[in-house]
Amino acid sequence: MSGKTIVDQLVNLRDLGGLPTSDGRLTRAGVLYRSEAPLHGDRPPSNGLAWPPRTVVDLRSPVEQDGPHPLTSEATDIHLVPLLGDVDPHDPTSQTATALAGGLRTLYQSIIVSAGSLVVNILHLAARTPAPLLVHCAAGKDRTGLVVAVLLRAAGVRADAVLADYAITATNMPAVLRRMGDSPLLPGGGRNARDLARTSSSAVEQVLGAIDGHGGGVAGWLADNGADPDAVSAWESRLLA
């Protein structure tokens, strides 16, 4: 025996229901999920979530994927939205590696600047596709964290609630690393997994500040990145109770 612990269930999965908005409403349960990458052979979650999700947005690059998506079925629509483009996670000259060299603040700012239109496309998907919608990348931390942050802020969720949700991932990362082991699913490969597992609430706070401080606020940032106002309104109506 290798002595390795087999983790055959998502460990960074959560329903983003119950988060407060600035006007006193709450997000609905069963609309938006986030997680790390599902793996073939995973057991269904044991926390009572509706499963499988009706819609999945996979933010990983093509080179991070290993064959058909594990949740592919007639019941689930899979949307591949490579937020960092066709990045080779083993290439030290890749956008991911270069941005990471400058820290998570640099990486997160790079994603928001270079992939804002893709994030808006995901919002459009979220507004019209069947729920629940699962957003995931490899670890469910950086790309997922930023996309989820924008989706939540677009619906009026308070910034402090967005940051509190992001902080949950830091608690879950040791289990994510045990689950992935030496897998190359984390950008940079298994050898660098622990370096890449760090989290930074201040980096997310900086991104939220940039979006909130954009001309016209969150709505202005969304519009400047191609958002349809009707889709934003539909998403808010779907997510909020």
C-alpha positions in Angstrom: 0.0 0.0 0.0 1.2 3.5 -0.8 -0.1 5.0 2.5 -1.9 7.8 0.6 -5.4 8.8 1.6 -7.9 8.5 -1.2 -10.3 11.4 -1.2 -13.1 10.5 -3.5 -15.4 13.4 -2.8 -15.4 17.1 -3.5 -13.9 18.9 -0.4 -14.2 22.5 -1.5 -17.8 22.3 -2.6 -20.4 24.7 -1.2 -23.8 26.2 -2.0 -23.6 30.0 -2.1 -27.1 30.4 -0.6 -27.7 32.6 2.5 -25.3 35.4 1.7 -26.5 38.9 2.5 -26.9 41.8 0.1 -26.5 45.5 0.9 -30.3 45.9 0.8 -31.0 43.2 3.3 -31.9 40.3 1.0 -30.2 36.9 0.9 -29.0 34.7 -1.9 -31.1 31.6 -2.6 -29.9 28.1 -2.0 -29.6 25.7 -4.9 -28.7 28.4 -7.5 -24.9 28.8 -7.4 -22.3 26.2 -6.3 -18.5 26.4 -6.3 -15.9 23.7 -6.0 -12.5 22.3 -7.0 -12.4 20.1 -10.1 -14.6 17.0 -10.0 -12.7 13.7 -10.6 -13.9 10.5 -12.3 -15.1 8.1 -9.6 -16.1 10.8 -7.1 -19.0 9.9 -4.8 -21.9 12.3 -4.7 -21.7 15.0 -2.0 -23.0 14.0 1.4 -24.2 17.4 2.5 -27.7 17.3 0.9 -26.9 19.4 -2.2 -29.0 18.7 -5.3 -26.6 16.6 -7.4 -25.5 16.5 -10.2 -25.7 20.2 -11.0 -27.8 21.1 -14.1 -25.1 23.4 -15.5 -21.3 23.3 -15.0 -18.8 26.1 -15.9 -15.3 24.6 -16.1 -12.7 27.4 -16.0 -9.6 25.2 -16.6 -7.4 25.4 -19.7 -7.7 22.5 -22.2 -4.3 21.1 -21.1 -5.6 20.7 -17.5 -8.5 18.5 -18.6 -8.3 14.7 -18.7 -10.8 13.5 -21.3 -14.6 14.1 -21.0 -15.7 16.1 -18.0 -16.5 13.8 -15.0 -20.0 15.2 -14.7 -20.9 14.8 -18.4 -24.4 13.4 -18.7 -27.8 14.0 -20.3 -28.7 15.8 -17.0 -25.8 18.2 -17.0 -24.7 20.9 -19.5 -20.9 21.4 -19.5 -19.5 24.8 -20.6 -15.8 25.0 -21.0 -14.6 28.6 -20.4 -10.8 28.6 -20.1 -10.3 31.8 -18.1 -6.5 31.8 -18.7 -6.7 30.7 -22.3 -4.8 27.6 -23.5 -2.2 27.7 -20.7 0.2 24.8 -20.1 0.4 24.5 -16.3 3.9 23.1 -16.6 5.2 26.0 -18.7 7.1 28.5 -16.4 6.7 31.2 -19.1 2.9 30.9 -19.1 0.7 33.7 -18.0 -0.2 31.9 -14.9 3.4 31.3 -13.8 4.4 34.9 -14.7 1.5 36.4 -12.8 2.1 34.1 -9.8 5.7 35.3 -9.6 4.2 38.6 -8.7 1.9 37.2 -6.1 -1.8 36.6 -6.0 -2.6 40.3 -6.2 -0.9 40.4 -9.6 -2.6 37.2 -10.8 -6.0 38.3 -9.7 -5.6 41.7 -11.3 -4.4 40.1 -14.5 -7.4 37.9 -14.7 -9.9 40.7 -14.1 -8.1 42.9 -16.7 -7.6 40.3 -19.4 -10.6 38.1 -18.9 -13.4 40.5 -17.9 -15.4 39.7 -21.0 -15.2 36.0 -20.2 -16.5 36.6 -16.7 -19.4 38.6 -18.1 -20.1 35.7 -20.5 -20.4 33.4 -17.5 -22.8 35.8 -15.9 -24.9 35.7 -19.1 -24.8 31.8 -18.8 -25.8 31.9 -15.2 -28.8 34.1 -15.9 -30.3 31.8 -18.5 -29.1 28.2 -17.9 -30.8 25.7 -15.5 -29.8 25.8 -11.8 -28.0 24.7 -9.9 -24.9 26.1 -11.6 -21.5 24.8 -10.5 -18.4 27.0 -11.2 -15.0 25.3 -10.7 -11.4 25.4 -11.8 -8.6 23.1 -10.5 -8.5 23.9 -6.8 -11.6 26.1 -6.7 -9.6 29.0 -5.4 -8.3 31.6 -7.8 -10.2 31.5 -11.0 -13.3 30.2 -9.3 -12.9 32.7 -6.5 -12.8 35.7 -8.8 -15.7 34.5 -11.1 -17.9 33.8 -8.0 -16.9 37.2 -6.5 -18.1 39.0 -9.6 -21.3 36.9 -9.8 -22.1 37.7 -6.2 -21.3 41.4 -6.4 -23.3 41.7 -9.7 -26.3 40.6 -7.7 -25.6 43.0 -4.8 -24.0 40.7 -2.3 -22.0 42.6 0.3 -18.3 42.7 -0.3 -17.6 41.5 3.3 -19.8 38.4 2.6 -17.9 37.7 -0.6 -14.6 37.9 1.3 -15.9 35.6 4.0 -16.8 33.0 1.4 -13.4 33.3 -0.2 -11.8 32.7 3.3 -13.6 29.3 3.6 -11.4 28.1 0.7 -8.2 28.7 2.8 -9.6 26.2 5.4 -10.4 23.7 2.7 -7.0 23.8 0.9 -5.2 21.1 2.9 -8.0 18.7 2.0 -7.9 19.8 -1.7 -4.1 19.1 -1.7 -4.6 15.6 -0.2 -7.3 15.0 -2.8 -5.1 16.0 -5.7 -1.9 14.5 -4.5 0.7 14.7 -7.2 -1.9 15.4 -9.9 -1.0 18.0 -12.5 -4.5 19.5 -12.2 -3.2 22.4 -10.2 -1.5 25.0 -12.5 2.2 24.5 -12.1 2.0 20.8 -11.4 2.1 18.7 -8.3 5.6 19.9 -7.2 4.4 23.5 -6.9 1.0 22.6 -5.5 1.6 23.9 -2.0 3.0 27.2 -3.2 0.0 27.6 -5.4 -2.4 26.7 -2.6 -1.9 29.9 -0.7 -4.9 32.3 -0.4 -5.1 36.1 -0.1 -8.2 37.8 1.0 -6.4 41.1 0.5 -5.9 40.3 -3.2 -9.6 39.6 -3.6 -10.4 42.8 -1.6 -8.2 44.7 -4.1 -10.1 43.3 -7.0 -13.4 44.1 -5.5 -12.2 47.6 -4.7 -11.2 48.1 -8.4 -14.6 46.8 -9.6 -16.6 48.9 -7.1 -14.4 51.9 -7.8 -14.9 51.6 -11.6 -16.8 54.4 -13.3 -20.4 53.5 -12.6 -19.4 51.0 -9.9 -20.1 47.3 -10.4 -22.8 48.0 -13.0 -20.3 50.2 -14.9 -17.6 47.5 -14.9 -20.0 44.9 -16.1 -21.3 47.2 -18.9 -17.8 48.1 -20.0 -17.0 44.4 -20.3 -20.1 43.7 -22.5 -22.8 42.8 -20.0 -26.4 42.9 -21.1 -28.4 44.9 -18.5 -31.4 42.5 -18.9 -29.1 39.5 -18.2 -27.7 41.3 -15.0 -31.3 41.9 -13.9 -32.3 38.3 -14.6 -29.3 37.0 -12.7 -30.1 39.2 -9.7 -33.7 37.9 -9.7 -32.6 34.3 -10.0 -30.0 34.5 -7.2 -31.8 36.6 -4.7 -34.7 35.6 -2.5 
